Amino acid sequence: MSRSMKSLRVAWYKKPILQDAFVTDIQTGAMITAVFSMVVSLFTIATAILDIYCLGMTKPGVTHYGYYIMSFQFVYVGNGNVRNTLIVFALFSAIAAVALFVTSCILLKALRKEIEKDMVPWLYASGIFFAWRTIAIIFASVVNDMIFGYHISMCLFWIAFIVFGALGWVIVYSLYLELSDLTKLEDLAHLRMGTMSSLNMTQSIAGSRPTTPHNTVSTAQIV
């Protein structure tokens, strides 16, 4: 086996995990994943701001005057360390959501132009984001009272978001590996074409010189 063919052998962990996105092709599935990530990031920013606001309004020992636009009975008011942890989860979730939104925009552009290198930031951002949100929603579901509709709905929403997010990550990663393999094949084809053209040029130059069977310049008189 030639050295160039050996270099094209792909390890099992670098092979595309999926060949299609179940109900559609893998490229369309990646586009849907990018849009889904943008929606989830905006939803996360909105709910994180709401959580920080509610936890701030219900801080023990703080007096508020005026009318409330909503009931705060569902908000956690127990241990201060737990409350601060909920605020940290909400704050970093908002920051991660901003990063996810930006990388999702980059991903859309990369998918249109089929530039696999521009998919890498989204793969890192989405992996960290959904892993962080998995820890956050587990913690929130444990410490909050799950008798309130808000906490129940957030738990169900995030279970669905995390499942679809993990599936979308696999789809985009599979497309990334597929495009990377195509790029390697194109680079090899260009290398071979360049090598063949160089050899042909060398042969044409050598063939234009009058030589004897002993590869010496012919000195025969031209009539």
ChimeraX attribute file (.defattr): number of C-alpha atoms within 10 A of each C-alpha:
attribute: neighborCount
match mode: 1-to-1
recipient: residues
	/A:1	5
	/A:2	6
	/A:3	7
	/A:4	10
	/A:5	9
	/A:6	9
	/A:7	10
	/A:8	12
	/A:9	10
	/A:10	10
	/A:11	7
	/A:12	8
	/A:13	8
	/A:14	15
	/A:15	13
	/A:16	19
	/A:17	16
	/A:18	16
	/A:19	13
	/A:20	17
	/A:21	18
	/A:22	10
	/A:23	8
	/A:24	10
	/A:25	13
	/A:26	19
	/A:27	20
	/A:28	15
	/A:29	19
	/A:30	26
	/A:31	21
	/A:32	13
	/A:33	23
	/A:34	27
	/A:35	16
	/A:36	16
	/A:37	26
	/A:38	19
	/A:39	14
	/A:40	19
	/A:41	25
	/A:42	16
	/A:43	13
	/A:44	21
	/A:45	20
	/A:46	12
	/A:47	16
	/A:48	23
	/A:49	16
	/A:50	13
	/A:51	18
	/A:52	17
	/A:53	12
	/A:54	19
	/A:55	19
	/A:56	15
	/A:57	15
	/A:58	16
	/A:59	15
	/A:60	12
	/A:61	6
	/A:62	8
	/A:63	8
	/A:64	9
	/A:65	5
	/A:66	5
	/A:67	6
	/A:68	9
	/A:69	6
	/A:70	7
	/A:71	8
	/A:72	13
	/A:73	11
	/A:74	15
	/A:75	20
	/A:76	19
	/A:77	15
	/A:78	12
	/A:79	10
	/A:80	12
	/A:81	9
	/A:82	16
	/A:83	19
	/A:84	14
	/A:85	14
	/A:86	22
	/A:87	20
	/A:88	15
	/A:89	21
	/A:90	22
	/A:91	17
	/A:92	17
	/A:93	23
	/A:94	22
	/A:95	15
	/A:96	21
	/A:97	27
	/A:98	18
	/A:99	17
	/A:100	28
	/A:101	22
	/A:102	16
	/A:103	24
	/A:104	27
	/A:105	15
	/A:106	17
	/A:107	28
	/A:108	19
	/A:109	16
	/A:110	17
	/A:111	20
	/A:112	10
	/A:113	10
	/A:114	17
	/A:115	16
	/A:116	19
	/A:117	12
	/A:118	18
	/A:119	22
	/A:120	17
	/A:121	17
	/A:122	24
	/A:123	21
	/A:124	13
	/A:125	20
	/A:126	24
	/A:127	15
	/A:128	14
	/A:129	22
	/A:130	22
	/A:131	13
	/A:132	15
	/A:133	22
	/A:134	15
	/A:135	11
	/A:136	19
	/A:137	19
	/A:138	13
	/A:139	15
	/A:140	20
	/A:141	14
	/A:142	9
	/A:143	14
	/A:144	18
	/A:145	16
	/A:146	15
	/A:147	9
	/A:148	12
	/A:149	11
	/A:150	12
	/A:151	18
	/A:152	14
	/A:153	12
	/A:154	15
	/A:155	17
	/A:156	11
	/A:157	12
	/A:158	20
	/A:159	16
	/A:160	12
	/A:161	18
	/A:162	17
	/A:163	12
	/A:164	15
	/A:165	22
	/A:166	16
	/A:167	15
	/A:168	24
	/A:169	22
	/A:170	18
	/A:171	26
	/A:172	29
	/A:173	23
	/A:174	23
	/A:175	25
	/A:176	25
	/A:177	17
	/A:178	18
	/A:179	17
	/A:180	17
	/A:181	18
	/A:182	12
	/A:183	14
	/A:184	13
	/A:185	13
	/A:186	12
	/A:187	12
	/A:188	16
	/A:189	12
	/A:190	12
	/A:191	12
	/A:192	13
	/A:193	12
	/A:194	12
	/A:195	12
	/A:196	12
	/A:197	12
	/A:198	12
	/A:199	12
	/A:200	12
	/A:201	12
	/A:202	11
	/A:203	11
	/A:204	11
	/A:205	10
	/A:206	11
	/A:207	10
	/A:208	8
	/A:209	12
	/A:210	12
	/A:211	13
	/A:212	11
	/A:213	7
	/A:214	7
	/A:215	9
	/A:216	10
	/A:217	11
	/A:218	12
	/A:219	9
	/A:220	8
	/A:221	5
	/A:222	4
	/A:223	3
